[in-house]
Amino acid sequence: MTPEQVDLIRTSFDAMWPIRRDLADLCYNRFVELAPDARSLFGGDAEKQRMKMLDMIIALVASLDERPMFQSLITLSGHKHARLGVQPSHFVAMGEALMWSFERKFGAFFTPELRDSWRALYATAQNEMLRAAGRPSSF
């Protein structure tokens, strides 16, 4: 990721903070529409899963300048997701759901540059999580 992409992510993250719960709800609901089989992987507490997803985004954005911390978060998460049975296709669905949610919430402010920045962050996280889980990337 470029320094400009990191700046765009941080700026948009600050803007999304007031709507973070709505964004998490929208994203999680879209995710289970795209990958209904994933719902059973995480137990029955959808609210808990929404908050875990939001916590991971917060942690990733906070660690963008701290590569060892970023890597540690991704590796740990990749191992956890592998133990749960998360498949590469679920990562793809989550990436699509996240971008879709940003488009809905940010509208015209979700510029191509901003989209590319978030896609770069998500692709990095996804690829590293899949690598940590011993699975090939498909994003």
VMD Tcl script that draws the C-alpha trace (Angstrom):
set ca {
  {0.00 0.00 0.00}
  {1.19 3.47 -0.79}
  {1.38 6.28 1.78}
  {-1.42 8.01 -0.13}
  {-3.64 4.92 0.19}
  {-2.93 4.76 3.91}
  {-3.92 8.43 4.26}
  {-7.14 7.85 2.31}
  {-8.04 4.88 4.48}
  {-7.39 6.79 7.69}
  {-9.40 9.80 6.53}
  {-12.34 7.67 5.43}
  {-12.12 5.62 8.62}
  {-12.45 8.79 10.67}
  {-15.51 9.72 8.58}
  {-17.08 6.28 9.05}
  {-16.58 6.22 12.82}
  {-20.01 7.77 13.61}
  {-21.74 5.22 11.35}
  {-19.55 2.21 12.19}
  {-22.37 0.10 13.64}
  {-24.63 0.74 10.66}
  {-21.75 -0.07 8.35}
  {-21.00 -3.30 10.25}
  {-24.67 -4.34 10.07}
  {-24.86 -3.59 6.37}
  {-21.63 -5.43 5.64}
  {-22.43 -8.51 7.72}
  {-25.93 -8.80 6.25}
  {-24.55 -8.52 2.73}
  {-21.85 -11.06 3.54}
  {-24.36 -13.71 4.65}
  {-26.41 -12.99 1.51}
  {-23.32 -13.69 -0.60}
  {-22.12 -16.65 1.50}
  {-25.09 -18.07 3.42}
  {-23.08 -21.15 4.41}
  {-20.73 -18.93 6.41}
  {-23.41 -18.04 8.95}
  {-23.08 -21.45 10.62}
  {-19.30 -21.10 11.00}
  {-19.53 -18.35 13.57}
  {-22.23 -19.59 15.90}
  {-25.57 -17.92 16.37}
  {-24.55 -14.53 17.71}
  {-24.66 -12.24 14.68}
  {-24.12 -9.12 16.79}
  {-20.92 -10.58 18.22}
  {-19.67 -11.33 14.70}
  {-20.45 -7.81 13.52}
  {-18.46 -6.39 16.39}
  {-15.54 -8.76 15.80}
  {-15.46 -7.68 12.15}
  {-15.52 -4.03 13.20}
  {-12.81 -4.63 15.81}
  {-10.58 -6.21 13.16}
  {-11.02 -3.25 10.81}
  {-10.20 -0.87 13.67}
  {-7.09 -2.86 14.57}
  {-5.89 -3.06 10.97}
  {-6.31 0.65 10.37}
  {-4.60 1.45 13.67}
  {-1.63 -0.76 12.77}
  {-1.07 0.42 9.19}
  {2.22 2.06 10.19}
  {3.24 -0.79 12.50}
  {4.02 -3.65 10.12}
  {4.96 -6.20 12.85}
  {1.67 -5.53 14.69}
  {-0.30 -5.63 11.43}
  {1.33 -8.94 10.51}
  {0.69 -10.40 13.94}
  {-3.01 -9.48 13.81}
  {-3.40 -10.99 10.35}
  {-1.55 -14.18 11.19}
  {-3.53 -14.78 14.38}
  {-6.79 -14.07 12.59}
  {-5.84 -16.38 9.73}
  {-5.22 -19.22 12.16}
  {-8.53 -18.60 13.95}
  {-10.47 -18.47 10.70}
  {-8.83 -21.71 9.50}
  {-9.87 -23.47 12.73}
  {-13.44 -22.28 12.18}
  {-13.47 -23.71 8.66}
  {-13.56 -20.42 6.78}
  {-12.94 -21.04 3.09}
  {-11.19 -18.79 0.54}
  {-14.59 -18.09 -1.05}
  {-15.76 -16.59 2.24}
  {-12.90 -14.09 2.15}
  {-13.93 -13.11 -1.38}
  {-17.55 -12.66 -0.27}
  {-16.47 -10.54 2.70}
  {-14.37 -8.31 0.46}
  {-17.30 -7.84 -1.89}
  {-19.64 -7.13 1.03}
  {-17.24 -4.60 2.51}
  {-16.84 -2.67 -0.75}
  {-20.60 -2.83 -1.39}
  {-21.26 -1.45 2.11}
  {-18.78 1.39 1.68}
  {-20.41 2.30 -1.63}
  {-23.84 2.39 -0.01}
  {-22.77 4.43 3.01}
  {-20.28 6.83 1.38}
  {-22.01 7.26 -1.97}
  {-20.15 9.65 -4.28}
  {-17.46 10.12 -1.62}
  {-16.37 6.51 -2.21}
  {-14.15 7.54 -5.11}
  {-12.22 5.09 -7.30}
  {-9.04 6.06 -5.40}
  {-10.67 5.38 -2.05}
  {-12.08 2.10 -3.31}
  {-8.65 1.04 -4.58}
  {-7.13 1.91 -1.21}
  {-9.61 -0.18 0.77}
  {-9.31 -3.01 -1.75}
  {-5.53 -2.93 -1.33}
  {-5.87 -3.14 2.46}
  {-8.40 -5.95 2.23}
  {-6.36 -7.86 -0.36}
  {-3.28 -7.61 1.83}
  {-5.18 -8.82 4.88}
  {-6.90 -11.60 2.95}
  {-3.76 -12.87 1.29}
  {-1.83 -12.91 4.57}
  {-4.68 -14.59 6.44}
  {-4.96 -17.29 3.79}
  {-1.20 -17.77 3.81}
  {-1.22 -18.11 7.59}
  {-4.00 -20.69 7.25}
  {-2.03 -22.58 4.60}
  {-4.51 -21.83 1.81}
  {-4.10 -20.17 -1.58}
  {-5.45 -16.70 -2.20}
  {-8.37 -16.16 -4.55}
  {-8.86 -12.36 -4.37}
}
mol new
graphics top color blue
foreach p $ca { graphics top sphere $p radius 0.5 }
foreach p [lrange $ca 0 end-1] q [lrange $ca 1 end] { graphics top cylinder $p $q radius 0.2 }
display resetview
